[in-house]
Structure formats: structure tokens, C-alpha cells
Amino acid sequence: MGKLRVLFIGGSGVISSACSRVAVENGIELFVLNRGQSTTRPLPPGVTMLQADIREPRTVREIIEDLDFDSVVDWVAFTAEQVQADMPFDGGWTALGRMLAGKPVIVHGDGTSLWTLTHHDDFARAFVPLLGHPRTLGEAFQITSDDVLTWNQIAETMAAALGVQARVVHVPSDAIAVADPDWGAGLLGDKAHSMVFDNTKLRSVVPGWNAVIPFEQGAREIADWYLADPARQVTDESLDAVMDKLAATWTQAAL
């Protein structure tokens, strides 16, 4: 049997870049189709680059017409705004800027709901063995860490990675949704509820897999990346103002 031939549509995002590297390390013949405009996460040596925009079907058909693949992975099935949401903490990069400035950060509810954060390297070690595996056809698999944290712990860990102390203000998820519907949409019915997952099915196909990278390490990597370039330290002025108002209102309400 020859090498497994796999096509990644995308391949240079946060999660997909780790999977590209692990795929090559595992001897997969990897093809990556994207626009070739990102230099933030270069593709590893050995990858065949196919330059095209997946949203232009005619061009894509011309490029892959004579190619066949054992597996195809679509990493760009969301909007550009969603794809760029790489920061796991509520409020995104603006929240990190507030931490560094000593301003209050907003944590929804009482901060005790549980959330699972998974490092992309751990994800890649679980995901790549699923490609081309006969027991994955028609099946859905979840890949998550067993490192379960409260949102209070997430905020405190992120602040510690930045070398500061988090000034947390708890705000009901409903109140956040009223103040900022886009932010609230990611809370109500999702982050406002505890999320703990069972990876038994995954381990039945990838025996011995465990997520081994704790959030403390991931938080340090996020902080290092954020601090390395002032151009990344951009504050969303509109969101920042919403956070100021919420912090003032609910700090007063807690008195």
C-alpha cells in the first residue's frame, strides 16, 4: 500500500497548521489548497501547495482535475471572522489588553461553569491518525483535552501568563448579550453551560492518545505571541467601551 494521499483545504490556520506538520511527520503525502496569502504559519517541507480560492470552484476544478485523494479535510468552512477567532478567552485580544492595562475583565455568570481547552498539537496527534482509517467512515469524533477549567481559572491563568493579576468582574450572560449581541451569541446556549467531553470513542481508534499540554503552557504561548509584536496588540474600541460599562455597572451592583 502506498502513501496516504490527503488534501487539506486551508492548512495554515492555528489547528490546521499543527495537523499539516504532524501529517508530514507521519509519512502522509499532503496537498494543501489555499490562497497562499498567509506567512504567519508556513507549511512544512514536503507539502505540495495548490494555490486557489476554494470559493472559486472553476479554478479549483482546474487545479485538482487530475488528482485523487484518500481523504479531504475542509478547514475553512466558516467565515473569515470566525476563522480568525484564535483566542479562547472571552473578549478576545481586547481582554488581554485590558489585563495588561490593569482594567477589569468580564467573566460571564459567576465564573464557575466548566470549559475544555485543547492545544492544537494535542488535537493534531489525535486527528491525523483518523485520516483514511476504515473505522472513521460515516462517523463523528470529538477531540478534546481532559483539562477542564472554570472560566475564573481561565482568566486567572491567562493573566498570570501576562505577568499580571486578573481583575475579574462577573456579569450575567443575559446582560452581556443585551450589551453586545455578537458577544452574547457565543455565550448563551454555549459557554454559559459547563462543557465536559468523553473521548472514549476517539481512543478506540487512536489507542493511547491523551492530551498532554495543559492550558498553562498554551496561555504562555498565547501571551508570548501577543507581546512579541505591538501590531498584534490592537484594542477593539467599541468592545472595550462595552466592557467598561459592564464592569462599572456590575461592580456597583455587587457592592
C-alpha positions in Angstrom: 0.0 0.0 0.0 1.4 3.4 -1.0 1.4 6.6 1.0 -1.9 8.0 2.1 -2.7 11.0 -0.1 -4.6 13.8 1.8 -5.9 17.2 0.7 -6.2 19.9 3.2 -8.4 22.9 2.2 -6.7 25.6 4.2 -3.9 24.1 6.2 -2.2 27.2 7.7 -4.6 28.1 10.5 -4.0 27.6 14.2 -5.3 24.0 14.3 -4.7 23.0 10.7 -1.0 24.1 10.7 -0.3 21.7 13.5 -2.1 18.9 11.7 -0.1 19.7 8.5 3.1 19.3 10.4 2.0 16.0 12.1 0.7 14.6 8.8 4.0 15.1 7.1 5.9 13.6 10.1 3.6 10.6 9.8 4.5 10.0 6.2 1.3 11.3 4.6 1.6 12.7 1.1 -0.1 16.0 1.9 -1.5 18.5 -0.6 -2.7 21.9 0.7 -5.1 24.1 -1.3 -5.3 27.7 -0.2 -4.8 31.2 -1.5 -1.2 31.2 -0.4 -1.5 34.6 1.3 -0.6 33.7 4.8 3.0 33.7 6.0 2.2 33.5 9.7 2.4 29.7 9.8 4.5 28.5 6.8 3.7 25.0 5.5 6.3 22.3 6.4 8.7 21.0 3.8 7.3 18.2 1.7 3.8 19.6 1.3 2.5 20.1 -2.2 1.0 23.6 -2.4 -2.1 24.1 -4.7 -2.8 27.8 -4.9 -6.5 28.6 -5.4 -9.5 30.1 -3.6 -12.0 27.3 -2.6 -14.8 29.8 -3.2 -13.9 29.9 -6.9 -15.0 26.3 -7.9 -13.9 26.6 -11.6 -10.3 27.4 -10.7 -10.2 24.7 -8.0 -11.5 22.1 -10.5 -8.8 23.0 -13.0 -6.1 22.5 -10.3 -7.2 19.2 -8.9 -8.7 17.7 -12.0 -6.1 15.0 -12.4 -5.5 14.4 -8.7 -7.1 11.9 -6.4 -7.1 11.7 -2.6 -7.8 9.2 0.2 -9.1 11.9 2.5 -10.1 15.5 2.1 -10.3 17.9 5.1 -12.0 21.3 4.8 -10.5 23.7 7.4 -12.2 26.8 6.0 -15.9 26.1 6.4 -16.6 29.3 8.4 -16.5 33.0 7.8 -13.2 34.9 7.9 -14.2 36.5 11.1 -14.8 33.1 12.8 -11.6 31.6 11.4 -9.6 34.5 13.0 -11.1 33.9 16.5 -7.9 32.2 17.8 -8.1 33.5 21.4 -10.0 31.2 23.7 -10.7 33.8 26.4 -14.0 35.8 26.3 -13.4 39.2 24.7 -10.5 38.1 22.6 -7.4 40.2 22.2 -9.1 43.2 23.7 -9.4 41.3 27.0 -5.6 40.7 27.1 -5.0 44.4 26.5 -7.3 45.2 29.4 -5.4 42.8 31.7 -2.1 44.5 30.8 -3.6 47.9 31.5 -4.9 46.8 34.9 -8.6 47.2 33.8 -11.4 44.9 34.8 -12.1 41.9 32.6 -15.6 40.4 32.2 -16.3 36.8 33.1 -19.8 35.6 32.4 -22.0 34.3 35.1 -20.2 33.5 38.4 -17.2 32.1 36.5 -17.7 28.6 37.8 -19.1 26.9 34.6 -16.6 24.4 33.1 -14.8 24.7 29.8 -12.4 22.4 28.0 -9.4 23.9 26.2 -7.3 21.8 23.8 -3.9 22.7 22.5 -3.6 22.4 18.7 -0.6 20.0 19.0 -2.6 17.6 21.1 -5.5 17.9 18.6 -3.2 17.1 15.7 -1.8 13.9 17.3 -5.4 12.7 17.6 -6.8 13.9 14.3 -4.1 12.8 11.8 -4.5 9.0 12.6 -8.2 9.3 11.8 -7.4 10.2 8.2 -8.1 7.2 5.9 -8.9 4.9 8.8 -11.7 2.5 7.8 -13.5 2.8 11.1 -13.9 6.6 10.7 -16.2 6.4 7.6 -19.6 7.9 8.3 -18.6 8.5 11.9 -18.3 11.7 14.0 -15.4 12.1 16.5 -14.8 14.7 19.1 -11.2 15.6 20.1 -10.8 17.5 23.4 -8.4 17.7 26.3 -9.3 16.3 29.6 -8.0 19.5 31.2 -11.3 21.1 32.4 -11.2 24.6 33.9 -13.7 27.1 35.3 -13.8 30.4 33.5 -12.4 32.0 36.6 -9.4 29.8 36.3 -9.0 30.5 32.6 -9.0 34.3 33.3 -6.5 33.9 36.2 -4.2 31.6 34.1 -4.2 34.0 31.2 -3.4 36.9 33.4 -0.6 35.0 35.1 0.9 34.3 31.7 0.9 38.0 31.0 2.6 38.6 34.4 -0.4 40.5 35.9 -3.3 39.7 38.2 -6.8 39.4 36.7 -9.4 42.0 38.0 -12.5 39.9 37.3 -16.0 41.3 37.2 -18.8 38.7 37.0 -21.6 39.7 34.7 -24.7 37.6 33.8 -24.6 36.1 30.3 -28.0 37.7 29.5 -26.7 41.1 30.4 -23.7 40.7 28.2 -26.0 39.6 25.3 -28.1 42.7 25.7 -25.0 45.0 25.7 -23.3 43.2 22.8 -25.4 40.7 20.9 -22.5 39.3 18.9 -20.5 38.5 22.1 -23.7 37.2 23.8 -24.4 34.8 20.9 -21.2 32.9 21.9 -22.3 32.6 25.5 -26.0 31.8 25.6 -26.5 28.1 25.0 -22.8 27.5 24.7 -20.1 28.9 27.0 -22.7 29.7 29.7 -23.1 26.0 30.3 -20.4 23.5 31.6 -18.8 21.5 28.8 -17.0 18.2 29.7 -16.4 15.7 27.0 -15.8 11.9 26.7 -13.1 10.9 24.3 -13.6 7.1 24.7 -14.7 6.7 21.0 -11.6 8.6 19.8 -9.3 6.3 21.9 -11.0 3.2 20.4 -9.5 4.3 17.0 -6.4 6.1 18.3 -5.3 3.9 21.3 -3.2 5.5 23.9 -3.9 9.1 22.8 -4.0 11.6 25.6 -3.9 15.4 25.6 -0.7 16.2 27.5 -0.3 20.0 27.1 -2.0 22.0 29.9 -3.7 25.3 29.4 -0.9 27.0 31.5 1.5 26.2 28.6 -0.9 27.3 25.9 -1.6 30.5 27.8 2.1 31.3 27.9 2.4 30.7 24.1 -0.6 33.0 23.5 0.9 35.7 25.7 4.3 35.4 24.1 2.8 35.7 20.6 0.7 38.7 21.6 3.6 40.5 23.3 6.1 39.8 20.5 4.7 42.3 18.1 3.0 45.7 19.0 0.9 45.4 15.8 -1.0 42.4 17.4 -1.9 44.4 20.5 -4.9 46.1 18.9 -7.9 47.1 21.1 -11.4 47.0 19.7 -12.5 50.4 20.9 -16.2 49.5 20.7 -15.9 46.3 22.6 -13.6 48.0 25.1 -16.3 50.6 25.8 -18.9 47.9 26.3 -16.6 46.2 28.8 -16.0 49.4 30.7 -19.8 50.0 31.0 -20.5 46.4 32.1 -17.6 46.5 34.6 -18.8 49.7 36.2 -22.5 48.6 36.3 -21.9 45.2 37.8 -19.1 46.2 40.2 -21.6 48.7 41.7 -24.3 46.0 41.7 -22.0 43.7 43.8 -21.5 46.4 46.5 
